[in-house]
Amino acid sequence: MQRRTFLASAAATGAAVALNPSLSMAQGANPLTAKWVGPYGGVPAFDKVKVADFKPALEEAMAKNLAEIDAITRHRAASTFETVIAPLEDSGRMLNDVSTFYGIWGSTMSTPEFQAVEEEMDPKLSAHNDKITQNAALFARIEAVYNSPDKAKLTPEQQRVLWIYYRNFVRAGAKLSPEAKARVAAINTELAGLFTKFSQNLLADENTWIELSDADLAGLPEGLKAAAASNATARKLPGKYIVVNTRSSVDPFLTESPVRAAREKVWKAFVNRGDNGGATDNNAIISKILKLRVERAKLLGYKTHAHWRLETAMAKTPENAMALMEAVWTPAIAQVAIDVADMQAIIDKEKGGFTLEPWDYRFYAEKVRKAKYDLDMNEVKPYLQLDKLREGMFWASGQLYGFEYKKIEGLPVYHEDVTVYEVTRAGKHVGLWYFDPYARPGKRSGAWMNNYRTQERFKGEITTIVSNNSNFIKGKPGEPVLISWDDATTLFHEFGHAIHGLNANATYPSVSGTSVARDYVEFPSQLNEHWLPTPQVLSQFALHEKTGQPIPQALVAKIEAADKFGQGFDTTEYLASALIDMKLHLAGDVTIDPDAFERDELAKLNMPKQIVMRHRTPQFGHVFSSDGYSAGYYSYLWADTLTADAAEAFAEAPGKFYDKAVAKRLYEDIMSKGNTVDPVDQFKAFRGRDVKIGALMRKRGFPVPPGA
């Protein structure tokens, strides 16, 4: 969940941007509002965090922020970039700092005590943002700078920063009547409370588990049995075996378990998160969120929430996003039909006596993969050691961007699982990378990147601090943690977000690093996935857990041959979520029953009955735990269109994915630019032309449309 003031731009999922605060720590001051001290320009004092400090820290930081805004509006000098926009860039530092701690505790260290703070403070934080964006005197000064002929004298980056402030204030309601402003503010406050409740309900359901009987364990690989035992031990259930109700625990079980009844039991628990009735059911919350969003959009002058959201995206309109999704949907479900027929043939050959169901899909897909490509992913997993793959990510980023990494001991961390690395380039400090890899109670599921501090030169050279967070199952002491190929791909993906932040080279923090359009921010991360299967990474870092030998070339060849296998499933389960997200936010001012809407709209799309949405509506945290990806889950496909095209630029180069000339262009035109340049222009500068869809279709093994 994003925790930030309005004045910080949107970044990667779950990111919480923090800037160096300007206050010194007084005797007895709240440690959360104190200046970050120590090496590397200061680091977060995670060892001093107490839940009881969050409320007073947030209140102190909000008060300071409002005082800073008041000083800008009362300044007697003429409205210029230096008297209005520059002070705005310098404001809210303490609040951003506290929000870093707040976001980390909300996503990785949540407890009932902390959740009580969230329920009280999230609406107050929303109201605080509205006090700023609806401040008439402040907007008048921003507008004066925006309309001044002197704007032409500003640097290109300053002009973009000014444009972003003006645009964001207008989109937040700065030009509305007092009555409309009040209603927008009330909606935002109510939404903040609903987002918090949705997240807490989902976390509660994800903190449940499915206990396995001896019969359920039959035929399960020893590694998954050990993980199930470890999960139980961590929850004070010694001698038991459980599957935790999160994707990182459920997907491997569904893939490997030969016990059909056990698969069905685990699958049903997982897909019904947030949809079980009772205190943690999210359906009523979703209906309220959708109603409030469309009301707010209309107050702001937009037809729907989707039209409001996409105005600042690369796609610009919902129609453009829908056109891309629909172009890919048809070949995706066509491929699913082919794959399902292959799976059903195996079931029938084995005299299974049943029709393929969603809880069977992953298990039988692996049988088809083995039959078609002689590839058993269980043969691959012993070569995928988490620590070795982390070293591989480091090495690849060093080849592309010149980064070097050194593990740092002694810095404060919020949990013993977290490790910290200094990142340098040519001997110069670039930033810090924090890694939190393991699942635990109180940590939300999935994987994500955070910005603790954003790079800037506005107030001197300030380096970035980024983190990656995953939910791998922690192994026994001394034993390597083995992960799946899909999880390894996700690991490289999230590290791509971190690299984007580490490569930042901007003057102003609001346009630095990952502070880019929602449907562009996934582009650098998806591109980074392409370095995992390169021969250079696999030969050096895909090493067998016992022998230390690199993955055999014959096995690599099988992985390459099966590269497009499963694209029908992957594309369909993702696109179903993206399409339902967009359709929900294009539905207008009607009361929506989320379950019925999901069922009816998927039927219209001819959704294969053997697949469910990757994120069913009652558990769709991307869309309903904040405004972050609402009407924007299509972004992954939009960004992957850019990704596939950019990947072909490397594939066509003499040095392939380690070609120095292409890597240099990637850094100069995209990775370092942040939001200082329009993303359309960034991509055009890198590729020499606009993006084309043909590469995306080739990547997924789908027919390429004429002219693509």
Buried (B, 14 or more C-beta within 10 A) or exposed (E): BBBBBBBBBBBBBBBBBBBBBBBEBEEEBBBBBBBBEEEBBBBBBBEEBEBEBBBEBBBBBBEBBBEBBEEBBEEEEEBBBEBBBBBBBBBBBBBBBBBBBBBBBBBBBBEEEBBEBBBBBBBBBBBBBBBBBBBEEBBEBBBEBBEBEEBEEBEEBBBBBBEBBBEBBBBBBBBBEEEBBBBBBBBBBBBBBBBBBBBBBBBBBBBBBBEBEEEBBEEBBEBBEBBBBBBBEBBEBEEBBBBBBBBBBBBBBBBBBEBBEBBBBBBEBBBBBBBBEEEBBBBEBBBBBBBBBBBBBBBBBBEBBBBBBBEBBBBBEBEBBBEBBEBBBEBBBEBBEEBBEBBBEBBEEEEBEEEBEBBBBBBBBBBBBBBEBEBBBBBBBBBBBBEBBBBBBBBBBBBBBBBBBEEBEEBBBBBEBBBBBBBBBEEEBBBBBBBBBBBBEBBBBBBBBBBBBBBBEBBEEBBBBBBBBBBBBBBEEEEBBBBBBBBBBBBBBBBBBBBBBBBBBBBBBBBBBBBBBBBBBBBBBBBBBBBBBBEBBBEBBBBBBEEEEBBEEEBBEBBEEBEEBBBBBBBBBBBBBBBBBBBBBBBBEEEBEBBEBBEEBBEEBEBBEBBBBBBBBBBBBBBBBBBBBBBBBBBBBBBBBBBBBBBBBBEEBEEEBBBEEBBEBBBBBBBBBBBBBBBBEBBBBBBEEEBBBBBBBBBBBBEBEEEE
